[in-house]
């Protein structure tokens, strides 16, 4: 669903201030419009209400394409009533500027390709609720998350600027980097992958050349998670090499 918001003005946008652009379009854009057609007096005027409705539908459709399970709503900002845009002879083209958010305060670009071309930005505020992963109980930093630590709850995505997860499987086995109280949303910044190699640990150094595999014992000189580059010291030769952590206590060199 969407509705018009008569008070939605001067919103801060991460990419562009839509209201400022609308004002600039009115002040300067008409020069280009008039150059294409001496006056609008003899032409039909595009309905601002229709433009706003199209922008609202686009914002909803855009969100549903990436979050099909979300329950979205949108408030469409007011346009300057002094705007007199020539009725578009073609289908309006709508898009989202690069980097614009799917939820929260954002903007929709509306373009008429002709015969009298024009473009303006419509401010919208998109809200959506979705079930996300939360802490089932208060959790301490350093905990390896298990299924019993997690629950699901509906949250307003516009308020989750630090990210979220929609499936418990995405976070099970990860390690908390901070304390969390019960009901707090699990965010990417609150997690790190588990360490498979710890500094001082005896590890297996693996060298793979085609079908030939050679292993040796080594001492890890750094902590490392899956895929991390770490330094290890060969126990026999004392040589220090770098390798990739490929499993618990296993470092592959020469990849």
Buried (B, 14 or more C-beta within 10 A) or exposed (E): EBEBBEEBEEBEBEBBBBBEBBBEBBEEBBEEBEEEEEEBEEBEEBEBEEBBBBBBBBBBEBBBEEBEEBBBBBBBBBBEEEBBBBBBEEEBBBEBBEEBBBBBBBBBBBBBBEEBBBBBBBBBBBBBBBBBBBBBEEBEEEBEBEEEBBBBEEBEBBEBEEEBBEEBEBBBEBBBEEBBEEEBBBBEEBBEBEBBBEEEBEBBBBBBEEEEEEEBEBBBBBBBBBEBEBBBBBBEEEEEBEBBBBEEEBBBBEE
